[in-house]
Amino acid sequence: YGLAHAICTHLVGKLHSLCLFATHFHELTALSDEFPSAVNKHVSAHAAEGEFTMLYKVEDGPADQSFGIYVAEASKFPPTVIA
């Protein structure tokens, strides 16, 4: 987390660069409170009853949950890696 936070802070606070930064560190969404130019977006998905569907729609705000396990299962990762 520390390295990802430092990179994001440098990109938005020092370089003022336009950047798309994808991460599984939900804590980084708080950077939008510190830097008004940082904006949170997420790709919507639906998960229910063991089914997972990516909706391919970009929405405002941070994701309300992580879909990493579903993506790993859909990618055929071995169960010993996912567990």
C-alpha positions, 0 to 999 in steps of 0.5 A, spaced: 500 500 500 505 504 501 508 504 494 502 505 491 500 511 495 506 514 494 506 514 487 499 516 487 500 522 491 506 524 487 502 523 480 497 528 483 500 532 488 507 534 484 506 532 477 499 534 476 499 529 471 493 526 467 493 518 469 488 512 470 490 508 476 487 502 477 488 498 484 485 493 489 487 498 495 481 501 497 484 506 501 487 510 496 480 512 494 481 517 500 486 521 496 480 524 492 479 528 499 486 531 499 486 532 492 480 535 488 483 533 482 483 526 484 476 522 481 474 515 483 471 511 478 469 504 478 467 499 473 460 496 475 459 488 476 454 484 479 455 478 483 450 473 486 449 466 487 455 464 485 455 468 478 459 474 476 458 478 471 462 484 469 457 490 466 462 494 463 459 500 465 464 506 468 460 509 474 462 515 479 465 513 486 469 508 488 467 500 488 463 498 494 466 491 494 472 487 491 471 482 485 478 479 485 476 472 487 470 472 482 475 474 477 480 469 479 475 464 479 473 466 472 480 466 470 481 459 472 486 460 478 487 454 482 483 453 488 489 453 492 491 460 490 484 463 491 483 460 498 
